[in-house]
Amino acid sequence: MAKISTAFDHVPSDAVADSLRNQGIEFRGPFCSQAQRIVFVVENHIFLESELLDLLAQNRLDREGIRELARRLDASNTRQ
């Protein structure tokens, strides 16, 4: 489970959507999950906003960064 970070309080909440839109990456959201978390659907994967903000902060919010995050999350979920 991803930890919730307040390190991105200075980042506008639409920064993720703007970055994805500017790169032509297909996404839907943001949505509020039943657990009251903000999520996006990107390339058929569901990501927490905090996960995408982490990628943005690392300058990795691009197709390759998203695919790598999806691989890591899939591997982590498979081990559980």
C-alpha positions as a Markdown table, in Angstrom:
| # | Residue | x | y | z |
|---|---|---|---|---|
| 1 | Met | 0.0 | 0.0 | 0.0 |
| 2 | Ala | 1.3 | 3.4 | -0.9 |
| 3 | Lys | 2.0 | 5.9 | 1.8 |
| 4 | Ile | 0.3 | 9.2 | 1.7 |
| 5 | Ser | 2.7 | 12.1 | 1.4 |
| 6 | Thr | 2.2 | 15.8 | 2.1 |
| 7 | Ala | 5.4 | 16.7 | 0.3 |
| 8 | Phe | 3.5 | 17.8 | -2.7 |
| 9 | Asp | 1.3 | 20.4 | -1.0 |
| 10 | His | 2.9 | 23.1 | -3.2 |
| 11 | Val | 2.1 | 21.2 | -6.5 |
| 12 | Pro | -1.3 | 22.2 | -8.0 |
| 13 | Ser | -3.8 | 19.3 | -7.9 |
| 14 | Asp | -4.2 | 19.5 | -11.7 |
| 15 | Ala | -0.4 | 19.2 | -12.4 |
| 16 | Val | -0.7 | 15.4 | -13.1 |
| 17 | Ala | -3.6 | 15.9 | -15.5 |
| 18 | Asp | -1.8 | 18.8 | -17.2 |
| 19 | Ser | 1.4 | 16.8 | -17.7 |
| 20 | Leu | -0.4 | 13.7 | -19.0 |
| 21 | Arg | -2.6 | 15.8 | -21.3 |
| 22 | Asn | 0.5 | 17.7 | -22.7 |
| 23 | Gln | 2.2 | 14.4 | -23.5 |
| 24 | Gly | -0.8 | 12.9 | -25.2 |
| 25 | Ile | -1.0 | 10.1 | -22.6 |
| 26 | Glu | -4.6 | 8.7 | -22.4 |
| 27 | Phe | -6.0 | 9.0 | -18.9 |
| 28 | Arg | -9.3 | 9.4 | -17.0 |
| 29 | Gly | -9.8 | 11.1 | -13.7 |
| 30 | Pro | -9.2 | 12.2 | -11.2 |
| 31 | Phe | -11.7 | 10.2 | -9.3 |
| 32 | Cys | -12.3 | 9.7 | -5.6 |
| 33 | Ser | -12.1 | 6.1 | -4.5 |
| 34 | Gln | -14.3 | 4.4 | -1.9 |
| 35 | Ala | -11.3 | 4.8 | 0.5 |
| 36 | Gln | -11.4 | 8.6 | -0.1 |
| 37 | Arg | -8.2 | 8.5 | -2.2 |
| 38 | Ile | -7.7 | 10.4 | -5.4 |
| 39 | Val | -7.0 | 8.0 | -8.3 |
| 40 | Phe | -6.4 | 8.2 | -12.0 |
| 41 | Val | -6.8 | 5.6 | -14.7 |
| 42 | Val | -3.7 | 5.8 | -17.0 |
| 43 | Glu | -3.0 | 3.2 | -19.7 |
| 44 | Asn | -5.5 | 0.8 | -18.2 |
| 45 | His | -3.9 | 0.9 | -14.8 |
| 46 | Ile | -5.3 | 2.6 | -11.7 |
| 47 | Phe | -2.8 | 4.8 | -9.8 |
| 48 | Leu | -3.0 | 6.9 | -6.7 |
| 49 | Glu | -2.5 | 10.6 | -7.3 |
| 50 | Ser | 0.4 | 10.4 | -4.8 |
| 51 | Glu | 2.1 | 7.8 | -7.0 |
| 52 | Leu | 1.8 | 10.0 | -10.1 |
| 53 | Leu | 3.0 | 13.0 | -8.1 |
| 54 | Asp | 6.1 | 11.0 | -7.1 |
| 55 | Leu | 6.8 | 10.3 | -10.7 |
| 56 | Leu | 6.2 | 14.0 | -11.6 |
| 57 | Ala | 8.7 | 15.1 | -8.8 |
| 58 | Gln | 11.3 | 12.7 | -10.2 |
| 59 | Asn | 10.7 | 14.0 | -13.8 |
| 60 | Arg | 9.5 | 10.5 | -14.7 |
| 61 | Leu | 5.8 | 11.1 | -15.4 |
| 62 | Asp | 6.0 | 9.8 | -19.0 |
| 63 | Arg | 5.0 | 6.6 | -20.7 |
| 64 | Glu | 8.1 | 4.7 | -19.7 |
| 65 | Gly | 7.9 | 5.9 | -16.0 |
| 66 | Ile | 4.2 | 4.9 | -15.9 |
| 67 | Arg | 4.9 | 1.5 | -17.4 |
| 68 | Glu | 7.7 | 0.9 | -14.9 |
| 69 | Leu | 5.5 | 1.9 | -12.0 |
| 70 | Ala | 2.8 | -0.5 | -13.3 |
| 71 | Arg | 5.4 | -3.3 | -13.5 |
| 72 | Arg | 6.6 | -2.7 | -10.0 |
| 73 | Leu | 3.0 | -2.6 | -8.6 |
| 74 | Asp | 2.0 | -5.7 | -10.5 |
| 75 | Ala | 5.1 | -7.6 | -9.2 |
| 76 | Ser | 4.4 | -6.4 | -5.6 |
| 77 | Asn | 0.7 | -7.5 | -5.9 |
| 78 | Thr | 1.8 | -10.9 | -7.2 |
| 79 | Arg | 4.0 | -11.5 | -4.2 |
| 80 | Gln | 1.3 | -10.8 | -1.7 |
